[in-house]
Amino acid sequence: MFVKLKDGSLQRTSLDTGLHPWRNQFIPGPAIWSLDASLFKNTRITERFVLRFNADFFNVLNMPGLTQPIRRREF
């Protein structure tokens, strides 16, 4: 980044936002598997009305994998 000084000259400098450059990066946890499922059945009551039975199942395989490492916050 270039900054224009009072005397008209340009000074090259780095841009400092005060944020860490890796702030948007993440490390995926080890062996975290999850599977969600949905089951539904449509039944016609009349020509105009339809009844829908719906069931949702979360974490079907129940495989939590290894525990996530504790993330330290340093200020």
N, C-alpha and C positions, 0 to 999 in steps of 0.2 A: 504494500500500500504506500502511496506517495502522499506526503503532506506538504502543502505550499506554505512557505514561511513568509514573514513580513517583508523581507527583502526581495521576494519574488522567486527565490530558488526553491527547488524541490528536494525534500529529504525523504529517503526511503526508510520505512519503519514497518514493524509487524503489527497486525491487528490483534488486539487483546480484548476479547469479550468478557473475560473473567470466568468463563466456563471451561471445564475440562474438555479436550477434544474427543474423548471417548464417551461422552455423556449419553449418546444414543445407542451405544453398543451393549449387547448383552451376551452372556454365556449360557447356552442351554444346559439345563440340569441333566444329570446322568440318568438314563433309562426311564424317563417319565413317559408312560404310555397311558392313554385314556381313549375310551370308545363310548360314545353316546349312541343310543338307539331310540327309535320311535316306532310305535305300532299303532295302526289305525284301521278301522273297518267302517265303511259307509253302507248304510242300510236305507233303502227307499221305503218310506212310510206310505206316501201317496205319490201321485204323479208330480206333485209340486214340492213336497217336503222330503228332505233327506236327513237322517239321523247319523251322526258321526261319533263313534267310540274312539277315544284317543288315549294312549299311554306313552309316557316318556320315561326312559331308563338312562340314568347317568352313571358313568364309570362302570360299564357293564363287566369288563374283564377284572376289575378290582386289582390292578397291578400298579401300585404306587411307585415301584422301583426303589432306588436308594433315596435317602433323605437329602433334601436340598442343603447345600452349605449355608452357614449363617453369613449374611452379608454385613460387613462392618461399615459404619458410616464414620468418616473422618472429616472433621471440620478444621 
